[in-house]
Amino acid sequence: MNSSTVIEAIGYLGSALVLVSFLMSSVLRLRLVNTAGSLIFAIYALIIRSYPTAVMNIALVLINLRFLWKLRRDDPSYRLLRLKPEEGYVQDFLRQYAEDIAKYFPGRRPQEGEPNVAWMVFHGSEPAGILLGREEDGCLDVSLDYSTPAYRDCSVGAFLLDSLRDVRLIRYTDAEESHLAYLRKLGFTEKDGVWEKTLHA
C-alpha cells in the first residue's frame, strides 16, 4: 500500500465518521464521534495542504469539545416519579416507544414478570426513561429498563440507582447481550445468569 492510498484512506475515514455521527440520536455519542471524525479529517486536510478545510475541521473539534465539557459539567437535573404500571401515562409512554423498545429488547414484553411498580425519569418535562419491575421486600426484579434515545448514556441508570431508596437489591434475569456493557458500567455482577447489585446495605 503506497502513501497516497493511506492518505486517501485517512480522508475517507474522517468523512465517514462525521457522516455517521449525524445518524446518532444520543447527543453525547454524536459529539464524540463527530470530534473524532473532524480531527482525522483535519489531519488529512493538513497532509494535502488544504488549509481552509483543516481550519474548519479544527474549529469543529473545538466546538465539540466545548459542548462535551458543558455536558459533563452540567447537572442533568433529572427527577423521578413512582407510578403504577397500569397507569395511563406509563402505558402511553410504552406505546410511544414500542418500536424502539422492541429493537433493543427483542422478544421481551414490558409486562413480563407482572410488574407491580414503575418509575419514570424526567429531564424537565421530557421523559428520559422508565424502569418497570416487581418489587417485594426491598428486592426489585426488573422487567424493563429503557432510556429514550437522547438520554442513552448511562446517566439515567446511574440516577435511578442512586434514587431508589426503598430498594435494597436490584436484579436482571436473562439480560440481553446489548445490555451487558450497561450493567457492567453500573456495577452489576453476574451469577448463574442473573445480574444483580446491592443498592443499600
N, C-alpha and C positions, 0 to 999 in steps of 0.2 A: 504494500500500500504506500503510494507516494505522498509527499507532504500536501499537495493541493487537494487530494482526496480527503485527508484528515481535516484540513481546514474547512472544506465544504461540509463534512460531517458535523463539525462543531456548530456551524451556522444552522444546519438543519435541526440539530438537537435543540438549540436555543429557541428557534422558531416554533418547534413542536411543543416545547414546554409552555411557552407563552400562550399558544392557542389552546392547549389542554386546560390551562388554568381557568380560562373563561367558561369552561363547562362545569366547574365545581360550584356546588351550592353553598358549601361552607366558606365563609369569608376568610377564616384563618388559613385553610388549605389553599384557597385562591391566591392569597398574598404570598404564601411560602413558595408555591410552585412558580408563580409569576416572577418572584425575586430571583429564583434560580435560573429561569429561562432568560430573563433580562440581563443577568450577569454574564451568562455564557454567550449571549448574542453580542454584548458589549465587547467581550474579548475577541470574538470573531471579527467585529467591525474594526477594532484596533489593528488586528493582524492584516486585514485587507486595506487598511488606511481609509476607511470610510468614517471620517471623524464626526460628521453630523449624526450618523446612526449611533456611533459609540456614545456621544454626549446624551442623546435621547434615552438610550437604554440605561446609562449610569444614573440619569435623573429618575427613571422609573424604579431602579433599585433603591435609591434614597427615599423616594415617596413610599414605597412598600415597607421599608424598614421603619419609617416614621409611624405608619399605620400599625405595624406589628408591635412596636413599642407601646403605642397607645392602647392596643387591645390587651396587652399583657398588664399594663398599669391600671387600666380601668376596672372597677368592680362591676361584674355583670349585673348586679342588683336583681338577682332572682328572688322570687317569693314562691312559697309553697302553699298549696291548697289541698286539704284532705277531703275526698268525696266518696260517694258510694258508686261502685262500678255501673250500676243501672241508671244513674242519673243522666238526664238528657245531655248535659254539656260533655260528659265523658263519651257517651255514645256518638254524639255529633263529631267529636274530635277523631274517634276511631274510624268513622265513615269517611271523614275528610282525607285522612292519611292512609286509608286502607291499602291503596296500591303500593305506596312506599313501604308500609309495614310488611306487606307480603313479599316485597323484594328482598328485604333484609332479614326477615324471619319466615322463610319459605316453609309451608306446611304447618305453621303454628297459628292457631286462632287465639285472639286476645282473651277469650273467655275460658281457655283451658285451665283446668285445676280449680274451677269455680271460685274465682277471686272474690274476696269479701271486702276489699279495700282498694282505693285508687288515690294516688297522689298526682296532682298536675303541677308542673313548674311553669312559671310565667316570667317573662322578661318585660317589665312594664305591663301592658295589657295583652302582649303577644304570647300565645302558648309556645313553650320551648321544649316540653317533653312530658311524658306520662309514665308512671310506674303502677302496674296492676299486679296484685298478688293475693295470697291467702295468708292472713296473719292470725296466729294462735300462740298465746302465752309468750309473746315477745319474739317469736320466730316468724320470719316472713319468707314464704316460698313464692318466688317471682314467676308470674305468668307472662308479663311483657314489660320490657324496659326500653322505651323508644324515645329518641330525641329527634326533633324536626331538623330538616337539612341545614338550616342556618346556624344551628347550635350543636353540631355533631363534632365536638372537640373535647369531650370528656368533662367539660365544666359542669354540665347539668348533672351527670352522675356523681361527681365529687360533691356538689351542693346537696344532692339528695342524701348521700351517706352521712353528711355532716348534720342534716336536719331531721332525720328520722329518730326522734328522741324516745319514742315508745318501742322501738325495735332493737332487740339485743343481738339477733343473729339473722343474717340475710343469706338466702340460698338460691342458686340457679341450678336446675336439673336439665340435662340434655341441651346445654348451651350450644348455639350454632357456632360453626368454625369461625365465621366472620366476627363473632362477638368475643372471642377468647382474648385477643390483644387488649380490648377494652377492660375486660375483667382483671387481667394481669396488672394493667396500669393502675387500677383502683385498689389493688392489694388483695384480691381474692386468691384463694388457694384451692386446688382440685384434689378430691379424694373419691375414688370409685365413681367417677362421672358426675359428681356434684361439686359445684363451685360455691364456696361459702366465705363469709367474712364476719367476724365478730365486731359489732359496732360499739357496744358499751358493755363493760365488764359488770 
